[in-house]
Amino acid sequence: MKYLPIGQELFVHNRSNFVKQLKPSSIAIFQANDVMPTNADGTMPFRQNSDLFYLSGIDQEESILLLFPDCREEHLREVLFVRETNDHILTWEGYKLTKEQAREVSGIQTVFWTHQFEQVLHTLAFEAEHLYLNTNEHLRAVVEVETRDARFIKKVKEQFPLHKYERSAPIMHQLRAIKSEREVELLQLACDITGKAFRRLLGFIKPGVMEYEIEAELYHEFLRNRSKGPAYEPIIASGANACILHYTDNSRECKDGDLVLMDFGAEYANYAADLTRTVPVNGKFTKRQREVYDSVLTVMKAAKQMLVPGNTLGQYHRFVGTLMENELIKLGLLNEGDVRNQDPEKPLYKKYFMHGTSHHLGLDVHDVGNRFRPFEEGMVFTCEPGIYIREEGIGIRLENDILITHNGPKDLMQDIPLEADDIERLMQAHQLV
């Protein structure tokens, strides 16, 4: 892995918190993600299952974690299974974890090879009453392929039809929503790498540059800072493309007088950063562009102050909606009388700001968490208002990552240029060189 060692203490702590939530006489099992195929003998880059990584730190395919806190044999209360290597695998794929290395990373002392899992599970299952299985439970998830988790669920239910089955996902959502001090450090590293990339772009963007050339600069800066790449597919949207929320073609020429909206973030040790900036291609906002930019920034600054313990996403989004209505009226995009008489179920501001303002952030860009749970210290949210005026070809979104603390919101991206004057000054300074 490109990232530096994390330390097993994080994963020991995470497992301790997880097993406290299990019913008596329970086994919980977590599977690695599949290595996904492309065509012929090609594969996609491997991405570890976030829950397995959270509990073990193991970042290798074909790994399995079994937790059985009430097992009468103490050495089988935590069992890790990793892929056994050989000379052939070493020659063609490279080094895999030894048992000793797996112990060092995870803090789990009992390590077997993956091919021994069936035998160990068969030995332990009859001592347990409940089996906790993992699935990808996420409101935004669209799963059209059969995952390793799904195949295992079918198989284990055939093998042990009379056990009581439980869901691990609600527990994981509860735990992963609150970031430990070490997790915040890893998120901060991802944000810092992202900030370096943005500063690199300020010296690169100019009329005639292609969107994909901007994207290439991101990859360069990410990789040279121990990130394996973007935490998600970057959006580099110039001109009217910025009004397409999930535009990823990144194929257009950036033209003089246009804005370019860039939504990107580095991953570091599987933790994700999520930044959006919108800058003028030529280094200078027009009067109208600056008006819209300042409105988005006004909403962002006020919204950020609402990310405090005790607030809820529902209250927060209603507050942001009111802020956005006021700004859109100032910009001449909404009529004050129309807003006063609008259907509250269909607010008019949605024409120009149609997405949510914040989402959980962590091991996944759209991280897990209960949307009805009040904000708590240790949660990390994005803050990303935007205004999209399709008829004017203007799309502006600004986004930072915010840690909720008892002392108020802590902006993990506070050192990344955001004010319009700073953006112009930095871009023009580079263009003069």
C-alpha positions, 0 to 999 in steps of 0.5 A: 500500500502507498499509505504509511502504517496506520497502527493496530490500535484503531482496529482493536478499538473498533472491534471492541466497540462492535462486539459490545453491540452483539447479542449473546452467543453471536458470530459476526462475519465480514467478507472482503470485496470481490476483485471485479473483472473487466474483459478477457483477463482484466480486473478493476483496481481492488477496493476493500470492503469498508466495514472489513477494513474498519474492523481489521485494517486488512487491505487485501482481497479474499480476506475474512473476519470472524468475531465470536466474543462468547466463544469458550476457546479464547483464541477463536474469539477473533479470527482473521483469514488471509489469502495464502501465497506461494511462489507463483502468486509472488511472481505474477502478483507480488507480495501478500500478507504473511500471518505475522504481518496480518497480526501486526496490522490488525492486532488479531492474534489468530490468523488462518489461511482463507481456504480454512474458513469453511472448516473453522466456521463449521466448528464454531457455528453450532456453538452460536445462536446468532449469525451476524451477516453484512450487506451494503445497506445505503440509501444511494446504493444501486447493486446490480451484481452479486457481491461476495457478501450476497453469495456468502449469505445464500451459502451460509443460510443453506448450511445453517438454516435454523440459526437466527440471522442478524444484520451487522449494517445498523451497528456499523452505521452507528459506529462509523458515523463517529470518527475517532481521533486517528480517523480524523487524522487520516481524513485530514491527510486526505484533505491536505493532499486534496488542497495541494492538488487544488493549489496545483490547479490554480497555476495550471488552469487557463483558456485552451486547457482541456478538462481532462488535462486538469483531471490529469494534474489531480492524479499526478498530485494525488499519487506523489503524496501517497494516495492511490488516486481519487476517492471518486471519479472527478468532476471537471465541468467547464461552462454549461457542463457545470449545470450537470451535477454528475458530469464526468466526461471531462472532455471539453475545452475550457474557454476564456470567460467560462467558469470551471467547477471541479469536484474531487478528493484524494483518498488516503488509507481508504479515507475520502476527502471531498472538495468542490471549487469553482474558478474562472478559467481566465483568472477573473470573475465577471460581475455576474459570476462574482455575484453568484459565487458570493451568494453560494459562499454566503450560504456555505458560511452560514450552513457550516455554522449549523453543523453542531451537536444536537441539530438534525439533517432535516432542520439543517436542510430547511435552514439552508433552503431559507438561506438559498431562497434569500440569495436567489431573490437577491440574484433576481432568479426568484420573486419574493411574492412567489416564494411567499406563496409557494407550495412548501412541498415543492420549494422554488429554490430547488430549480437552482439548487436541487441537491442536498447540502451535506452528507456523511464522509469517512471511509466512503465518500457518501459514508454510512449514517442514520439521516434521522440521528442528531448530529454528534461530536466526531461526525464529519459532513461535507458542506456543499451548496450550489447555484446552477443557472442553466439559462446563463450557463453558470454553475457554481458549487463550493464544498468543504469537509467539516468535523463536528466538535463541542466547540463548534464546527472544525473545517478540515479544509480551512487552509484551501483557498475559497474566497473569490479574491484569493482565487483571483489573486493566486490564479493571476499571480501564476499567469504573470510568471 
